[in-house]
Amino acid sequence: MKISLLDYGVGNLPSVERAFQRLGVQTERICTSAGVAKASALVLPGVGHYGVLIRALDRDGLRESLIAAIGRGVPFLGICLGLQALFQNSEEASDLQGLQILAGSVRVLSGAVKLPHMGWDQLQSKAASRLLEGIVSGAYFYFAHSYAVPYRREELTLETRATCSYGGEFVAVTEKENMFAVQFHPEKSGDAGQRVLENFLRIAA
């Protein structure tokens, strides 16, 4: 199996590539709608500004092809901004629309906390998760972000699998059928992060 990494010009592609290489998996970088259409498994890594990612997807004609690929069942993993892009919009670039596959908005982390939220933090399990199989609730993962999707119980969707708390509780893991996304960086999260990638590979195989 080959993992296709969506290259939008900014991101942590080398570290994600190395993480998959350690697992013996071949990767390729793609940046066109034709590449997305041919992919058998997609990963959208993300660091930086929400607006840069969304504008790049629209500039390169990737929005529609990415939505279509997810819709037809191609296994997808979003990382950090790759999770945020799945939702409706973000305060970080309020003039832009996200992919709108999931309901909800990305907000700046609230409370008297230092931004960005950078370093190791714990997950709180909310529901059974294929992506987190074999990982205990309370496991530590590496985060680096200032924005997230707030977890509000009155707006709870079935997609939320785990949360994290930093200036409020936010969505840390979401999954729906063939679509998976995490707010943390599995490629920087040691053994637990490696298990997340292994689980995704098993699901995608």
N, C-alpha and C positions, 0 to 999 in steps of 0.2 A: 504494500500500500504506500502511496505517496501523499504527503500532506501539502496542500497548496496554501501558502502564506500570502495574504493580501498585502501588497506593497503599495502604500499610498504616498511614499516619499519621506515620511517621518515615522519613526517607531523603533521598537527594540527588536528588530528582526534577527540580528546576529545571536542574541542571547536565547531567543526562542528556537532558532535553528540548532544551536548547540544542545539545547535540552532534548530535542527530538533525536538528534544524532547520538546522544548518549544512550538512547533507547533503541538504537539500531534502525531508525526510521528515516527514509529519504524525504527531503523537502524540496519544494520549488517556490520561487517567488513569482507571483502573477500580478499584473496591473491593468488588465484589459477585461472587458466583458466576455470576450471569447475565452480567455483563460478561466474565468469563473464558470462559464458554461460547461467546460470540459473537466472541471475539478471533481474528484471523487470524495474529498474531505477538505473543508475550508477552515482556516484559522485567521481571525482578524485581531492581530496584536495592536496595542495602542498605548502610546505615551504622548504627552503634550496637550495641545489645546483642542477642545471639542470642535470648534469652528474649522480648524485646519483639516481635521478628518472628514467632516461632513462636506466641506467644499471640495475636497479632493475626490470623494466618492461621486459627487455630482459632476465635477469637471471631466472626469474620466468615464462617465457613463456607467458607473458601477452600481449605483443605487438599485436600479431596476433588476439588473442581472443577479445581484446579491439576494434581493428579496425573492426573486424567482427560484434561485438555487435552494434556498431554505424551504420555500414552499413545496418544492418537488421532492424533498426528503434528503438532500445532501447533508451529511453530518457537519455541524458548524460549532466552532468554539470561539467565543469572543473573550478577549482579555482586557481588563481595565476599561479604556475608552471603547473597546470592542463590545463591552456590556452596555455602556451608556448609550451607544449609538442605536441600540435596539429599541429604545424608548421613544416617546413622542417628541421631546425637546429638552433643552438644557439651559439653565440660567447663564452658563458660561458663554453661550452664543444665542441669545433669545430670539434673534431674527431668523434662525434656521430651524428646519424641521428634521428630526431624527428619522430613522427608518420606520418608526411607528408600528413595529411588529408587536410590541408590548405596550400596555397602558401604563402611564406614569411619567413623571418628569424628573429630570436630574437637577439637584439643588446643591448649593454650596453647603458644606458641612457646617452645622450650626453649633452654638454654645461657645463657652470660653475655652476653646482648644486652639492649639498651635496648628497652623496650616503651612505646608501640606501635612496630611496624615501619612507619615513615612516611618516604616519599620514593621516589626512583627506584632501581630495582634491575633486574637482568638475568634473563631467562628462559633456561632450558636446555631445548632441544627433546628430547623423548623418542620421538615418533612423528609421522608425517605428520598434519597438522591442516588441515581446511578453514577453521577460524576464523583460523588464523595464516598463511594463504596469502599469499605475498609478503613475509613478515616473517622476517628472518634470526634464527637462534638466537643469543642474546646481546643481543637488542634490549632496550632499557630501557622499563619501564612504571612507573606511579606506584602505590605500595601505601600502605595505611593500615589496619593491623589488628594485633591481638595474638594471634589464634587462627587456626589453619589445619589442614588435613588432612595429617598427616605422610606423606611418600612413603617407603614401605618396600618395597624390591625384592622381598622374600619374599611381600608381599601385593599385588604389582603387578596392577592391573587394566588392561584394554585401553582404558579411558576416559581415562586420563591422557595428555595430549598435551605438556605442558611443566611444568617445575617451577621453583622459585626457592629459593635457600638463604639463610636468615637464622636462626641458632640451630638449624640443621638444615634438611634439604631438605623442601619441602612442595609439594603440588599447586597449581599456578598456573593451569593450563588443563585442562579436562576436556570431553569431548564424546562423545555417544552418539546416533547417528541424528539426530533433530531437536532434541536437547537439548545446549546449550552453556553453559559457565560459566567465569568467570575470577575469580581472587582479587584481581587488581588493578582499578584504575578506568580503563577505556578512555576515559571522558569527560574525564579529567584527564591523559591520556598522550600528548598531542601528535599528531604525524603517525602514529606506530605505533598509538596507540589509535583514531584515526580509521579506519585501515585495518582494524582488528578489527571496528568497527561496519559498515564498508562490506561486509566479507566476510559478516557476519551478514545484512545486508539482501539481498545477492545470493543467499544460501542460502534465505532466507525468501520471496523473490519467486516 
